[in-house]
Amino acid sequence: MNQILYTAEGKTSGPLPIKTIVKFFAICLIVLGVIFMGESAYSLFSFNSQDSRSYR
């Protein structure tokens, strides 16, 4: 188990350090969250604009 969680500083010829993998997935999750927030904001805006047109 310690070999899986091992993070060595410096150049290694083995697998990628855990920090690099965690940063990659964190950035991917942030980008995915921003996309979902943008889609939901657009959906709310378009729904509200269609709803206000029907009352006039």
DSSP file (Angstrom, degrees, kcal/mol; ACC not computed):
  #  RESIDUE AA STRUCTURE BP1 BP2  ACC     N-H-->O    O-->H-N    N-H-->O    O-->H-N    TCO  KAPPA ALPHA  PHI   PSI    X-CA   Y-CA   Z-CA
    1    1 A M     >        0   0    0      0, 0.0     4,-1.5     0, 0.0     3,-0.5   0.000 360.0 360.0 360.0 -34.4    0.0    0.0    0.0
    2    2 A N  H  >  +     0   0    0      1,-0.2     4,-0.7     2,-0.2     0, 0.0   0.823 360.0  59.0 -66.2 -29.8    2.9    2.4    0.7
    3    3 A Q  H  4 S+     0   0    0      1,-0.2     3,-0.3     2,-0.2    -1,-0.2   0.835 103.7  51.6 -68.7 -30.7    4.1    2.0   -2.8
    4    4 A I  H  4 S+     0   0    0     -3,-0.5    -1,-0.2     1,-0.2    -2,-0.2   0.905 115.9  39.7 -70.2 -41.1    0.8    3.3   -4.2
    5    5 A L  H  < S+     0   0    0     -4,-1.5     2,-0.2     2,-0.0    -1,-0.2   0.414  87.2 123.3 -89.8   1.0    0.9    6.4   -2.0
    6    6 A Y     <  -     0   0    0     -4,-0.7     2,-0.5    -3,-0.3    12,-0.4  -0.459  38.1-173.5 -70.0 127.3    4.6    7.1   -2.4
    7    7 A T        -     0   0    0     -2,-0.2     2,-0.4    10,-0.1    -2,-0.0  -0.966   5.2-167.3-122.6 114.1    5.4   10.5   -3.8
    8    8 A A        -     0   0    0     -2,-0.5     2,-0.3     2,-0.1     4,-0.1  -0.815  15.6-133.8-102.3 139.0    9.1   11.1   -4.5
    9    9 A E  S    S+     0   0    0     -2,-0.4     2,-0.1     2,-0.1    -2,-0.0  -0.682  70.5  28.6 -86.7 144.9   10.6   14.5   -5.2
   10   10 A G  S    S-     0   0    0     -2,-0.3     2,-0.4     2,-0.1    -2,-0.1  -0.426 107.2 -30.5  99.7-177.2   12.9   14.7   -8.2
   11   11 A K        +     0   0    0     -2,-0.1     2,-0.4     2,-0.0    -2,-0.1  -0.609  59.4 177.8 -81.6 131.1   13.2   12.7  -11.4
   12   12 A T        -     0   0    0     -2,-0.4    -2,-0.1     2,-0.1     0, 0.0  -0.961  29.7-147.8-128.8 149.7   12.0    9.1  -11.3
   13   13 A S  S    S+     0   0    0     -2,-0.4     3,-0.1     3,-0.0    -1,-0.1   0.450  77.9  80.0 -93.7  -0.7   11.9    6.7  -14.1
   14   14 A G  S    S-     0   0    0      1,-0.2    -2,-0.1     0, 0.0     0, 0.0   0.226  95.8 -36.3 -85.5-151.4    8.9    4.9  -12.6
   15   15 A P  S    S-     0   0    0      0, 0.0    -1,-0.2     0, 0.0     3,-0.1  -0.171  77.3 -79.3 -68.8 164.9    5.2    5.8  -12.7
   16   16 A L        -     0   0    0      1,-0.1    -3,-0.0    -3,-0.1     5,-0.0  -0.308  55.1 -99.2 -62.6 145.6    4.0    9.4  -12.5
   17   17 A P    >>  -     0   0    0      0, 0.0     4,-1.4     0, 0.0     3,-0.5  -0.328  27.1-120.0 -64.3 151.7    3.9   11.0   -9.1
   18   18 A I  H 3> S+     0   0    0    -12,-0.4     4,-2.7     1,-0.2     5,-0.2   0.852 110.1  63.3 -61.7 -36.0    0.5   11.0   -7.4
   19   19 A K  H 3> S+     0   0    0      1,-0.2     4,-2.3     2,-0.2    -1,-0.2   0.881 101.8  50.1 -59.2 -39.0    0.5   14.8   -7.2
   20   20 A T  H <> S+     0   0    0     -3,-0.5     4,-2.1     2,-0.2    -1,-0.2   0.911 112.1  46.9 -66.2 -42.4    0.5   15.1  -11.0
   21   21 A I  H  X S+     0   0    0     -4,-1.4     4,-2.3     2,-0.2     5,-0.2   0.908 112.4  49.7 -66.4 -42.4   -2.4   12.7  -11.3
   22   22 A V  H  X S+     0   0    0     -4,-2.7     4,-2.3     1,-0.2    -2,-0.2   0.909 110.9  49.8 -64.9 -41.6   -4.4   14.5   -8.6
   23   23 A K  H  X S+     0   0    0     -4,-2.3     4,-2.4    -5,-0.2    -1,-0.2   0.911 109.9  51.8 -62.1 -42.0   -3.8   17.9  -10.2
   24   24 A F  H  X S+     0   0    0     -4,-2.1     4,-2.1     1,-0.2    -2,-0.2   0.943 113.4  42.5 -60.6 -49.2   -4.9   16.6  -13.6
   25   25 A F  H  X S+     0   0    0     -4,-2.3     4,-2.3     1,-0.2    -1,-0.2   0.840 112.3  54.6 -69.5 -32.0   -8.2   15.2  -12.2
   26   26 A A  H  X S+     0   0    0     -4,-2.3     4,-2.2    -5,-0.2    -1,-0.2   0.921 109.8  46.9 -65.4 -42.8   -8.8   18.2  -10.1
   27   27 A I  H  X S+     0   0    0     -4,-2.4     4,-2.4     2,-0.2    -2,-0.2   0.902 111.7  51.5 -65.1 -40.4   -8.5   20.5  -13.1
   28   28 A C  H  X S+     0   0    0     -4,-2.1     4,-2.4     1,-0.2    -2,-0.2   0.911 110.4  48.6 -62.5 -42.1  -10.8   18.2  -15.1
   29   29 A L  H  X S+     0   0    0     -4,-2.3     4,-2.4     2,-0.2    -1,-0.2   0.884 110.8  50.6 -66.3 -37.9  -13.4   18.3  -12.4
   30   30 A I  H  X S+     0   0    0     -4,-2.2     4,-2.3     2,-0.2    -2,-0.2   0.927 111.6  47.5 -65.2 -44.0  -13.2   22.1  -12.2
   31   31 A V  H  X S+     0   0    0     -4,-2.4     4,-2.2     1,-0.2    -2,-0.2   0.915 112.3  49.9 -63.0 -42.9  -13.6   22.4  -15.9
   32   32 A L  H  X S+     0   0    0     -4,-2.4     4,-2.4     1,-0.2    -1,-0.2   0.895 110.3  50.8 -63.1 -40.2  -16.6   20.0  -15.9
   33   33 A G  H  X S+     0   0    0     -4,-2.4     4,-2.4     2,-0.2    -1,-0.2   0.897 109.1  50.3 -63.5 -41.2  -18.2   22.0  -13.0
   34   34 A V  H  X S+     0   0    0     -4,-2.3     4,-2.3     2,-0.2    -2,-0.2   0.895 110.2  50.8 -64.9 -39.4  -17.8   25.3  -14.9
   35   35 A I  H  X S+     0   0    0     -4,-2.2     4,-2.4     2,-0.2    -2,-0.2   0.931 111.4  47.5 -63.0 -45.3  -19.4   23.7  -18.0
   36   36 A F  H  X S+     0   0    0     -4,-2.4     4,-2.3     1,-0.2    -2,-0.2   0.893 111.7  50.5 -64.0 -39.2  -22.3   22.4  -15.9
   37   37 A M  H  X S+     0   0    0     -4,-2.4     4,-2.3     2,-0.2    -1,-0.2   0.902 111.0  49.1 -65.8 -39.4  -22.8   25.8  -14.3
   38   38 A G  H  X S+     0   0    0     -4,-2.3     4,-2.3     2,-0.2    -2,-0.2   0.908 111.5  48.6 -65.2 -42.1  -22.8   27.5  -17.6
   39   39 A E  H  X S+     0   0    0     -4,-2.4     4,-2.3     2,-0.2    -2,-0.2   0.906 112.8  47.5 -65.1 -40.8  -25.3   25.1  -19.1
   40   40 A S  H  X S+     0   0    0     -4,-2.3     4,-2.6     2,-0.2    -2,-0.2   0.892 111.9  49.8 -69.7 -37.7  -27.6   25.5  -16.1
   41   41 A A  H  X S+     0   0    0     -4,-2.3     4,-2.5     2,-0.2    -2,-0.2   0.916 112.3  48.0 -64.9 -41.7  -27.4   29.3  -16.1
   42   42 A Y  H  X S+     0   0    0     -4,-2.3     4,-2.8     2,-0.2     5,-0.2   0.908 111.8  50.3 -63.4 -41.3  -28.2   29.3  -19.8
   43   43 A S  H  X S+     0   0    0     -4,-2.3     4,-2.4     2,-0.2    -2,-0.2   0.920 111.9  46.8 -64.0 -44.1  -31.1   27.0  -19.3
   44   44 A L  H  X S+     0   0    0     -4,-2.6     4,-2.5     2,-0.2    -2,-0.2   0.915 114.0  48.4 -63.7 -42.4  -32.5   29.2  -16.5
   45   45 A F  H  X S+     0   0    0     -4,-2.5     4,-2.2     1,-0.2    -2,-0.2   0.928 114.0  44.9 -64.4 -45.4  -32.0   32.3  -18.5
   46   46 A S  H  X S+     0   0    0     -4,-2.8     4,-1.8     2,-0.2    -1,-0.2   0.870 113.8  50.2 -69.3 -34.5  -33.7   30.9  -21.6
   47   47 A F  H  X S+     0   0    0     -4,-2.4     4,-2.3    -5,-0.2    -2,-0.2   0.920 112.3  47.3 -67.5 -43.2  -36.5   29.4  -19.6
   48   48 A N  H  X S+     0   0    0     -4,-2.5     4,-2.1     1,-0.2    -2,-0.2   0.869 111.2  50.7 -67.5 -35.8  -37.2   32.7  -17.8
   49   49 A S  H  X S+     0   0    0     -4,-2.2     4,-1.2     2,-0.2    -1,-0.2   0.874 112.9  46.0 -70.9 -35.0  -37.1   34.7  -21.1
   50   50 A Q  H  X S+     0   0    0     -4,-1.8     4,-1.2     2,-0.2    -2,-0.2   0.875 112.8  51.3 -70.7 -36.6  -39.6   32.3  -22.7
   51   51 A D  H  X S+     0   0    0     -4,-2.3     4,-0.8     1,-0.2    -2,-0.2   0.880 108.5  50.0 -68.5 -38.8  -41.8   32.4  -19.5
   52   52 A S  H  X S+     0   0    0     -4,-2.1     4,-0.6     1,-0.2     3,-0.2   0.807 106.5  56.6 -72.7 -28.0  -41.9   36.2  -19.4
   53   53 A R  H  < S+     0   0    0     -4,-1.2     3,-0.4     1,-0.2    -1,-0.2   0.831 101.9  56.2 -70.1 -31.5  -42.9   36.3  -23.1
   54   54 A S  H  < S+     0   0    0     -4,-1.2    -1,-0.2     1,-0.2    -2,-0.2   0.762 103.4  54.2 -74.2 -23.9  -46.0   34.2  -22.5
   55   55 A Y  H  <        0   0    0     -4,-0.8    -1,-0.2    -3,-0.2    -2,-0.2   0.691 360.0 360.0 -82.4 -17.8  -47.4   36.5  -19.9
   56   56 A R     <        0   0    0     -4,-0.6    -1,-0.2    -3,-0.4    -2,-0.1   0.488 360.0 360.0 -78.8 360.0  -47.3   39.6  -22.1
